[in-house]
Amino acid sequence: MKIESHDTNIENLLAANFLIIPRFQRPYSWDDENIEEFWNDVCKNDDDDYFIGSMVIYKNGRQQFGVVDGQQRLTTITILLCVIRDMMAHVGADSLATGLHNLIERADRDNVRRYVLKTESSFPYLQDEIQRFGEPEIRKQPGAEESRIQVAYDYFNNQIETDCSKWHEEDNEQTVSYLKSLRDKVLLLKIISVELDNEDDAYVIFETLNTRGKDLALTDLLKNHFSKLIKGKSDVDFVKLKWNEMLSTLQGSPIAIETDVFLVHSWASKYAATTQQKAFKGFKQEIKKDNAKTHLNDFVADSKFYRSIFDPNPFWLKEHYDVKSALIALNIFRVTQPTPAVLSLVRSFRGGKIKLSGLRRALTAIEDFHFIFTAITSSRSSGGISAMYSSFGRHLYESKDSDEAGNAINTLIEKLVEKRPSFDEFTASWMQIGYSTKLSKQSALARYILTRLSKHLGLSFSDDYDLLTVEHIHPQSSDQDPWSPESVAQLGNIMFLSKIQNGDLADQPFEKKIARYREWPSSVQESVGIRDEWTPQDADQRGRELADVAYKSVWTVKH
């Protein structure tokens, strides 16, 4: 590997080369703090020899270099130079604006005009909206990356306009002098240019720089690894197409999905449990040139299965109702430990290895277990739960037929039964769960509990469950002695009613509501309808009765 380095500045770098942001680089992602810090360090600094670090580039043609390290800084510098250029033109300094634009766009040796910095990820927004000198040909709404670019442009523009406002509009000389000084500060920024001979060396350097840095971006490192191993034989960039397909699937979810977390879960569901910090080492050991395409295709396929776990509605049909309900429940519980196992189950079902009944049986057991273990008792695992799920995911993935897959599911359920918290632990925590307008954090959980209990108790309503309202038997408006806010909110004091039923009752006391309750025997549990009065002790007793039903008959974690 041949590496050359020399001291230079931004002006020399831009004047002598055309710079390409290669496909394995991450999108522009500087946040407001990064941009503000850059402005204060560079533009408010009086030092003419300000050093902004090294930039690693590799030869990619005549006068053309790919950027390995320094992409974010170069993009930010280009945006700032475009703002200065546009401001020069705005104040009538056209010659200065044209001179500066020659460091943003110029003719190559074939006399073809090209932008000095080119990046595919933000094409054509950066080129047409920012780098272009004049009005853009096509107005394009910014996406996520382009929005960050626009934010940077607007920030620099606002800062420069504020500085220029110190002088009267008639005093153009001071404004022009300030813009020239600002231009020179940026162009004279000192860097160390590290030049490599080829792209293969660039992949190695990119990986080394990122794995040794404090911000390990697993997504970028893995994309780089695939790009190194899979070399296209045509103009079609296979890695880019597949990678973008995977990202598009994950990022299209209304529920935020972190790509790094997906990669770790996908891997754990097939090979070995790992962490984001250690994952790349395992990826490199397993993913080689002869199997790289297979692994990449597998990640793309898994991204669709993974999204269906967190965004189930578009991916599951009516006959999959129990599956969808279990997935929604796990999202309500905010539990991620079983995700590798769930991903392996969904993959096996979509691939025909297990039937719907097997998928339903496994997911229901996982749902029931985590309702008790996570949602109610808030039990903590020393790591055994995650290891159990990852081991199951691998065994299911390696199963040769439906019989082996069924045995793996049976073993998982047996382990869940063994790890189930005791009835006493469950009841103690159950009595602390509740919902009211004053205690609203557990709203989704309370509705989930009422739905499962109502179905088990055979209660029926005129509305769908999603449209039902939560009725507080002792009204919320009367949380005073002997009723505390906690006793009003507890599960023993709430139940479902239709909107019409609840509207008829309003905030009336129990003594006035009980007559109406008795008119709705199909909707109101008998243990409430038989009461002539309702005290905190009654609510507590009903809560404990419901806990018994819940633990022993509803969330049973059984085959």
Helices and strands as residue ranges (DSSP letters): E 3-9, H 10-16, E 18-21, H 32-42, E 51-59, E 64-69, H 71-90, H 94-101, E 105-107, E 113-115, E 117-119, H 125-125, I 126-131, H 144-164, H 172-187, E 190-196, H 199-212, H 218-229, H 238-251, H 259-268, H 279-286, H 292-310, G 318-320, H 321-333, H 339-350, H 356-370, I 371-376, H 384-398, H 402-419, H 423-430, H 443-457, G 465-467, E 469-472, G 476-478, H 485-489, G 491-493, E 494-497, H 499-505, H 510-519, H 526-529, H 536-549, I 550-554
